[in-house]
């Protein structure tokens, strides 16, 4: 199988590469952003027409935390929507029969019943701080669904929970909560800062899954003859942001005080996925949060020392 993984240099994409490199029957097809701009429709169509992959995982996208989503909503909407439409339509035009589109748990309504089931999609309003990103991902998964319905191709989608792991983006302002915390506590430890500020109240609850678990779930889903149009991928348990902050501080070795800034936004009160659909199909994650955090911090140190830290 000739498999194209878009976004292979990102955290999720690199985890997918690690996973599928273990399968002898899979030949990986990858391109850097310099070689292939996924927002360029003509370039994407030419790539698919020339390479004709057997299967595709759409893992590329513009991602970020609350600050980035709130500051650059137009960029998040345009780039993610264009990446989705370019890949799905070009794959279909070139005869690709199997495509897995990766979305995000933020596609679900802000006040969706917890844990969030796949059928809560489009049932009420989205969280305003990441609405643009969510709309782009919803459009992508619906596009995959309708191409499958109309053309008979097996295009399906997986909605991961909050991800973390090696190769994450550690930008000081625009990264997700996990890498932002790792970097903040690491720098505070080195600078001997007596205290570190944390955003919000610490009360919201979030679910976190290691990127290697997501990659394993993708390999599992691609083996299914008749996969669901949409399936949640998570670990089925969550922690408060306060608990997460304390765990990260412990793993990093920061021993100062944590000061909570309640003037900063909390975002969605809770985001926990109902993973019963994929569990019933036979898949479950394998990496506990504490183990994953320890591994991710070691990867952060290696990326920092070798000047490969993404930011």
N, C-alpha and C positions, 0 to 999 in steps of 0.2 A: 504494500500500500504506500503510495506517495502522498504524504501528509503535509499540507501547508499550515504552519502555525504563524498567524499574524501577531505582531507585537512580541516576538520571541526574546527581545532583550529586556523586557519588563519583568517585574517580580513573578507574575503568574506565567508569562510566556517562558521564562527561563526554567520554571518548575516543570512546565509541560515538556520542554526539551529534555530535561533530565529524565522524566518518566518514560518518554517514548523512545529515547536512545537505548533503553533496556529491552526493547522489542525487536528482535532480529528481522522480522518481516516488514518493518516500517522504515521507509526512506524519508528522512525529514527534508522539507523544502522551506527554507527560511531566507528572509531578506531584511537588511537593515533599513532604517528610515531614509538613509542616503541613497540606497539602491532602489527603493520603492516607496513613494509617498502615497499612503493609503487614502489621502484626501483628494488625490488627483485621479479623477474618474478615467481618463484616457489611459493613464499609466497602469491603473489596476486592471482595466479590461485587457490591455495588451499583455500583461503578465499572465493572467489566467489563460488567455488564448494560446500563449506560447508554451506554458508549463503543463497545463491540463492536469492538476492534482486529482487524486482519487477522493480525497477527503480534506476538509478544512476545519480548523478551529479558529474562530474569530475572538482573539484575546486582546487585540490592540484597542487602545482608547486613551482619551485624556482623562486623568483621574486626579483627585485631590480631596482635601478635607473640607470642613465647613467654611473656612476662610476663603479657600480657592473657589469653591462652588458659588459662594455669595458674591465674590469680586469679579469673576469672569464667566457669568452665566451664558453669554452669547457664544463664547468660544467653546464651552462645554457642550452646548446644544449643537452647534454647527459641526464641530469636528467629530463628535461621537455619532451623530446622525449620518454624516457623510461616509464615515468608515463603515458603518453597518450597511448602508444601501449599496455602496460600491462593491463590497465583498460579496454580499448575498446575490446581487443581480449578476455580477460578473461570473461568479461561480456557476450559477444556473446557465448562463449563456455558453459557458465553455464545457458544459456537460457534467459538472460535479454532482454526484448523486448523494453525497453525505456531507453535512455541514453542522457543526455545533457552535452556536452563538452564546457567548458568555455575557450575562447581564450583571445585575447587582440587586441586593435586597432592598435598595432604596426605591425600586419600582413600586413597592407596595405603599398604600395610603399611610399618612402620618399616624392616624388613629386606628389602624387595622387591628382586629382582634389578635391577641397574642396567645400562642405563637402563630406567625403569619402563614396561612395556607396559600397554595397557588391560586385558589379560586377567589381570593380577596383582591386580586388585581383589578384595578379600575372601579373599585366599589365606592371610593370616596376620595377626598382631596389628598394631594401629595404633601410631603414636608417642603415648605417654601424654600429652605436654604439649599436644597439640591434638586429642585423641580426640573431645571433645564437638563441636567444629566439624566434624570429618571425618564423624562419624556423621550430622549434619544434612545435609551435602552428599551423602553416599551415599544417604540416604533420598530426597532431591530428584531425583537422577539416576535412581534406580530407579523412582520415581513417574512420571517422564517416559517411561521405557522401557515401563512396564506400561500406561500410558494409551495409548501408541502401539499396543501389542500388542492391547489389548482394544477400543479405540474407533476405531482406524484413523487417528487424527490424527498429524501429523508433529511429534512432540515429541522433541527430541534434546538432547544435552548436550556441552559442551566443558569440558575440564579444563585450565585455564591453569597455567603454572608460576608462580614468584614474579614478581609484577608491580611495576613502578615507573613514575613519570612525573608530569606536572603534576597538581596537585590531590590529591596523596597526603595522608595523615594524618600530622602531625608531632608527635603527642603525645610528651612526653619519656619516658614509661614504657610506654605501650600501643601504640606504633606498630610497624610491621614494621622489619626490619633496615635496609633501604636509607634510608628517611626518617629513622630514628633516627640513623643515621650522618651524614647530611647536616646535620641540625640540630646534632648534638654537635660536629662539626668546625667548623661555621660559628661557633658560639658560642665555642668554644675559640680560634679565630683572632681574633675580636674582643676577647676577654679576655686575649690574649697568654699563654694557658696553656702551660706548658712540656711538659705531657704530657696524654694522653687515655687513659682506660681503655677496653678492648674486652673484651666478654664471651667466655668460653670459651678454647679453645686456638687457634682460627683454622684448624683442620684440616678441619672439615666442608666439603663442596662443595655449592654451590648454583647453580642456573640462574636467570637474570634476563632478563625480556623487557619491553620498553616497552609501555605501555598502548595506544599507537596501533597497534602490531603486532597486539595481541589484537583490537582493534576491526576491523581489516582482515580478520582471520581469521573473525570473526563474520559480516561482510558476505559473505565467500566461502561460508561454510557455509550461510547462508540462501538462497543461489542454487542449491544442490544439490537435485535432484529427490528423491534417495533417500539422505540423509546417514546416516552411521553413528549408532547409538544413543549411542555414546560415542567421543570423539576427544580425544587430547591436543593441546594447543597450547603450543608452546615453541620454543626456538631450537636445541635439540639439543646445546648445549655448556654447560659449567659452569666455575666458578672456585672457589677456596677462599675461605672467609670472610676469611682474611688478605689474599689478593689483592684482594678487594673493598674491604676497609678501606683498603688502601694507595691504590687507585684513587680512592676518594671523597676521601681526604685530599688527593690531588694535584689533583683537579678543584676542590675548595673553596679550595685554596691554604694549607692548614695545614701548617706545617713543624716542629712539635714532635715529641715522642717518643710512640710508641704502646705502652702497657703492657697485656699480656694477663692477664686475671683467670681463671685456669683453675678457680677454685672455682665459677664460674657455668656453667649447663648449656649443652651444645653443641646439644642436640636431635638430630634424625636425622643419621646420619653423612654421607649423601649423598642428594640429591634431584635426579635428572636424568630428564627424560621422554624416552621413545622417541617421536619425532615422525614416524616413517616412515608412519603411516597418513594423516595430513593432508598430508604431503609427496607421497605417492603420488597423492593426489587433486588436487594441483596448487598447493598453497600453501606459501610459505616466508616467514619474517620478513625485514624490510629494515633494521632499525636496530641497528647495532653497539653494544655495551655502553658504550664510551667516549663515543661521540657522544650516546647517550641520557642518560648521566650528566651530561654538560655541559649539555644542554638542560634536564634536570630541575633542576639547580642554579640555572640562570637563572630558571626558572619559580618556584622557591622564593623567590628574592630578590624577584621581582615580587609574589608573593602576600604576602610578609612586609611589604613597603613599603606595599602597598595595604590592609593589615589584613584580608586574605582567607585567611590561613593556617589550614588545618584542623588542629584538635588536640583 
